[in-house]
Amino acid sequence: MTTMQQEARPTEIRRHELAGFLRSRRERIMPEDVGLPRGRRRRTPGLRREEVAQLSAVGVTWYTWLEQGRDIQVSAQVLDALARALRLDASERAHLFALAGAIDPTPAASCATLTPELRQMLTQLEPLPACVQNSRYDILAHNRTYGLLLCDLDDIPPEDRNCMFLAFTNERWRSSIVHLDDVLRIMAAKFRAGMADHLAEPAWKTVLKRLLDESAEFREVWERHEVVQSLPSKLKHFDNAYVGPLAVVHTDLWLGRGGGARLVTYTPADETTRARLDRLQELALGRARVGSPAPS
């Protein structure tokens, strides 16, 4: 067997695994589950291929080739559409993208360590504001105190919950940051340094494109080509809309190898801040009691 044949074999195996996986997920969904008529002459268990193609807005021929294990390229956007059409859960979605050799651009999908135990830890850390972020600043989960630290985070759509994006585009978030210019410059420099290892990944390119499209300030900072590495802890100052000035120590605790996701905590630097964080937690809990959304 030649070297090229040896290299091609794992790819071929993965294509056939992908084909079988798609077929099995398709066959478990009944037409009535997705609002389609069953009809009288249905022999196929579950959905037909053309019905999956219709639900995911892709070509029937293209989807058929995918289920046949043919060597075709598939984008993250199409995989996302298929995952939704086939009603895949988080584990199945991750498996789909892995078999297709693609990166899932959905923020939460990139954090395999976002376990129920970690979510419980976020709650137990209160009144300390805490969240889980990945290296491109997506906020994957947060506790209630963090939800009121810089803005009303529960009012922000999940796809916009990125610290970089909010710092450059959301006025409420920006107004809470003391020394904003320095913070923006450092964040952009850290993002550039981190992106060096992810230049081809759709999720990173999506964040960068949104920033370039929507913030002239970011475009100006980005053109400086500054880079800086993360520090283990640092003093930060916020001007919170509910309780006033806060002085906190920011600490990153990395949750796995490769600098993927991290637990971000803010501990009070003085007693005044400690008391104000207690008050912020009370406000957040009060909102929860009257029916505000639970923390992510």
N, C-alpha and C positions, 0 to 999 in steps of 0.2 A: 504494500500500500504506500502510495506517495505521501509526501508531507502535506500537500494540498488536500488530499483525500482525508488524511487524519484530522486536519483542521476543520474540514467541512462536516465531518460526521456529527460532532456535538450540536452544531447548528441545525442539521437535519433532524436529529432526535428531538430537539426542542420544538421545531416546527410541528412535528407529528404529535408531541405532547400538547401543544397549543390547540391543534385541530381536535384532538379527543376531548380536551377540556371544554372547548366551546360547544361541541356537540352534546356533551353530557349536561351542561348548564341549559342549553336550549331545550332539551327533551324533558326537563323537569318542570317547565313553565306551561301551564294550560292557557289556551287562547283567552278564555274568559277572565283569567287573572290580569290581563293587560288590556281588557276592553275590546277584544277581537271576537268575531263570531266563530263558533266551532265548525259549523257546516256539517253536512251529512256524510261526506265521503272522505273523512280525515283518517288516514292510515298512519301518519307520522305521530309518534308519541310527542306530546308537547307542541312546541311551535315549529312551523316550517322555516326553512332558511330564508325564504322571501319575506316572511313576517318579521324575522329578526332584522333583516336589511331595512325593512320599512320603519321599524321602531327606532333604529339607530341612524336612519338617514344616510345609509351607504348603499353602494350598488350591489345588486343581487349577485352578479358574476364575481365581483371582488370578494364578497363575503363567502361565496361558494369556494373560491380558490383558497381562502384562508382556512376553511374547514377541511380542505383537501391536503393541507400541508404544503402548498406551493411556496416557492421562494419569492415572496413579495414583501415590500416595505409597508409598514403600518405606523401611522403617526400616533402621538399621545392623545390627540383630540379624538381620533376614531376609537381608540381603545377606551377612552372615557365614555364615549357614546355607547359602545358595546356593553361596558360594565353596567351602565344604567339600564339599558334595554333588558339585559339578562338578570337584573336585580342581584348583583353580586354583593356579598358582604365585604367587610374590610380585608379579611384574609384572602378571599377569592379574588378580589380586585388586585391585591398585591401579587398574587400568583399569576394572574393574567399578564400584568406588566412585566413580571420577571421572565415568563415564557416568551414574550414578544421582544425581550431585550431592550425595553424602553423604560424611561424614568417617569414615574407618576408625578405630574405637576401639582396635584392636590396637596396642600401643605401638611395636613395631618397624616397623609399616607407615608411620609418620609420618616416618621418616628415610630419605629417598632417597639420602643421602650415606653410608650404612653399607656401604661397599665392601670388597672383600677387601684392598685396599691399606690402608684405615683399620684393619681388624682386625690386619693385620701391624704397623702402627705401634704399636698397643696392646701387642703382644708385645715389640716392640723397645724400648719405653720402660721395661720392667722393669729394675731393681727398683722404679722409681717406680710407685706405684699410679695407675691411669688407667682411665677409663671414658668412654663416650659417653652423654650424657643429653639429653633434650629439655627444653623450657621448663616442663613440668609435672612434672619430676623422675623420669620413667620412666628406668630404667637399660636402655639398648638393647644395650650390649655392654660387656665389661670384661676386663681382664687378670687373671692369676692372683693377683698381689699385691693388687690391689684386692678380689678375691674373699674375702680373709681380713682386710681392713682393719677392718671394723666388725662383721662376723659371718661365718658360713660361707655366703656368698651363693649357692653352688651348691645348698644345701639349701632355698633359698627358691623357691617356685613362680614361674615367669616372670610371671604376672599380679600377683604381690605385690611385684615388684622395682621399687618406687617409693620414692625416698628420703624423701619426705614421709610416706608410709604407714608405712614401717619406723620412722622416727624417732618417730612417735606411738603405734605399736602393738607393736613388736618389742623385747622386753626386752634381748636380746643386743645389738642395734644401739644402743639407748638407753644401755646401760651403757658403751659405748665412746666416747661423746661427752662431752667435758669442757665445762662451762658449758652444760648441756643446755637450761635454760630460755631462755637468750638465743638459742641456735641455733634452737629451735622457734619462737620469736616472729619471728625474721628470716625463716625459711623460709616461714611462713604469710603474712607481709607480702609477700614476693616472689611467692608463688603468687597472692595476690589481685591484685597489680599486673599479673602476666602474664595472668590470666584475663580482664581487661577487654577484651582483643582476641579472646577465644575463648568468649564467654558462651553461644553457641548450639551449641557443639561437643559431641557426645556423650562423647568421651573425657575432656574436662575435667570435665564434669558427673558422669561416673562416678567419677573420683578424688575429687571433692569429696563426693559422696554417701557413699562408703565411709568417708571420714574423719569426716564428721558422724555416721554411724551407729555407728562403732566406737570413737570416742575422745571422751570427755567433755572431756579436756584440749584437744583441737583445737577443740571447739565453743566453749569459753571464750575461747581465743586468737582464733578467727575473728570473734567478736562485737566485737572491738576495732576492726575495720575499719582496721587499720594497713596501709600500703603502703610499699615500699622498692624501689629499683632495684638491679640486680646490680652488684657491684664487680668490676673486672678481676682482682684478686688479693687474698688475705687470709690472715693467719696463723690456723691451726687447730690444736687440740690434741685428740688421741685417746688413750684408754687401751686399747691393744690387748690382747686376751686372751692372745696368744701371746708377744709381745716387750716388752710394757710401754708406758710413755708415749712418745708421738710428737708432735713439733712440726713441722708441715708448712705450706708455702705453697700454698694452693689457687689454681689459675689456670684460667680458662675461655677456650677458644679456639673461637669460633663458626665453624661449618662452612658457613654459607650465609647468605643474606639473610633478614631477617625474624625473626632470633633463634629459629630452629626447634631445631636440634640443636647441641650443643657438645661438644668434647673437654675433659674435666675431668682435670687432672693435679695430683698432690701431690708437691712437691719438698721434700727435707729442709731444715729451717731450721738444723740444727746437725749436727755430726759424730756425736753419739750416735744421733740419729734416722737418719742415713745408714746406720750400721752395723746398726741394728735393722731397717731396710727390707731390707737385704741378707739378714738372717736370715729375715725374713718370706717373701721370695721363695724361699729354700731350702726352707722348710716347704711352701710351695704346690707347688713342683716335686716334692718328695718325695711329696706326696699324689697327684700326677698319675701318678707312676711305679707306684704300687700300685693304680691303677685308678679313682681318683676321677674324676668327670665333668670334661671339658674346659671351659675358660672359654667363656662365651657370646660 
